[in-house]
Amino acid sequence: MVDITVMGAGIFGLSVAWSCARRGARVRVIDPHGPGAGASGGIVGAMAPHVPELWNTKKAFQLESLLMAKPFWDEVADVSRLSPGYARLGRLQPIADAAALALAHTRVLNAETLWQGKADWRIETASGPWCPPSATGQVIHDTLSARLHPRQACAALVAALRARGAEVVTGGHAAGRILWATGIAGLEEISAAHTRSVGNGVKGQGALLAFDARNQPQIFANEVHIVPHEDGTVAIGSTSERYYDDPTSTDAQLDDVVARAVAALPSLAEAPVIERWAGVRPRSRSRAPMLGAHPYRPGEFLANGGFKIGFGMAAKVGQVMADLMLDGIDRIPDDFKPEASL
């Protein structure tokens, strides 16, 4: 007997499956390509917040999820006996000029209120080898940003699910309540049934460098994320490509990303590139996650559109979808319901 079937083993599907399984539901996850086969099997893993201003539903939901992330991933690691590579080590960003510095000071005050005293948006002196050069001599240091290794996080979730008796398989039939978390394929299916596109795929490219900075904060500089992982590598990413021929190939755009990362952090100059990666992320038309009742599959559910923020949103997405599917309790923001993207 199966209570919940999750179609799709990316980060949204696995997180919802885990949230249901840990509440005692009998869960089956089906993905013909295997866990983390799409964008969720990437290498970057920057769980960074939106700026603390112009507050909205999406930013509030993301804040809750980022604050939930440590106990969520600690439990996954404990049950699976695998590390997802999670650590909340913050993020550094250079401040380019006087106008950017004034804005950063405003955001310091905003964060004190909006982040509820649970994280800080600080201005600090730029110093040390693991710090991007800054024209003003100062950097933003937010203490809310975290990192994990996407591929390892998916593997840990699969192992935790199996330890709780769940099935994670590449084939089989759906039973019980059914969730569709199929990424690009799911957006295409809904778009085909609708009068216009509800979303699209956006390709991203990233690189993995052999450089041990495992206890350092991530950096965002030159429009590039630089993310140290606990395994002694540093991930760099990523591009945002609306148009592409090969969704999994890397090219000169990634070379440029690496060059910009080295310019932002010269200590990476001699670090060898040990992996190049590309994948396509599902972006809803509203740019927010699509969560709730499936618009074209009566009685079934949807979790999609985790473009760039899927891992950061995962803990809260799992919680609200488990509430809905298991208990009929709807705590999903109206902005996230599928009809907002239709």
Steps between C-alpha positions, in 0.01 A plus 500: 500500500618851414359820647701748293657467157744768394570523129845654469813464713641850485535714810129592523381143450749351744437766765123452487547122508726533806260733680219248442709194594622650826133547598436129449360498146585211269680665212606402150720728284512427128746659258598320179832683494589438864542745791655839429526429128411858403602834641477367857806285431720805454806620685454862614256497795484868599206540740496879505216732604341780306597846618313626809280762336173525303375213716257258343358149535787335315766663719313419822455135396867476404605646836297239687645224286860613544448514877351147490786364290743397774264270695362367170841403362634389840218245523559383142871454578425315824251257342692447174850496653604710200598865499303739279786748539282754680651788697373849572824696456365824354592691187732787405429756228722792395355852510577684177446870578349759734147442374527125556644565847206725592257234380686235702461711815125524436482123465682458832204671667245311291654167595477582869122513461421265213738221600360510855838510671579148375761610246697814417585708195832657600753739349860399570850597394626295208801300617672166469569265210142364497338834432419664167672828415260788561525851356368649825716280721188353655285192444151385586499197729161336541475220755187340351658346190584132513646240269460134423616266226191438281606156380591385850181649643286300256692182583451561873126554453470175302687308770288658775180413315606138457597483867141603579364224276422712194553381144714704259472332161529566127171333408172381642146616541369797693266440792350701783529877477720601210742792480653615173846649549637441153678828427525606136287210378225601740505864390482390137205271574304779670589750227374259233165473681476876558459794264855628553832400652503475879876473520818399328840347553802718570838339449776551754868409483738451790850381576661317790854594606744309718549761774444442871311787664241284672444721804481828311187696402377496143565803282287681246708729282519585129153340468652163595432270797812353662404223741748302714391142568590282796679248276782743417359630174367839394203530266459793263180588315301576316359624173133569422435398140149522355615368163722196458550201270647243738368515858794308650800639308740763630666762284678835494232652724628280783858601421387859554336409832825344621699804385265736685527287813880514490487878448274526806715267709859483371591219741311266266730575207704179524215269605434232236151453360404140579143499366289703261120467531189627325129444555161661449300646788119534497386863513131579539351801324445669837859414608353354822464130581176337380351311795157352562225326307603397150306715252444222246511179706192500726568382852878509450767747608785709358839622622707668229685816401790494746718711267822597686334477843390136513745384767447813708122451486508120544439473875193724496366358172516152649314615809213682329447229238496228767245707694281521191534141377484321835274724708314718252646811663579772246779732615625576149523872414257606229795630296637145481182323391507375141225738391739790567709382205208411271 
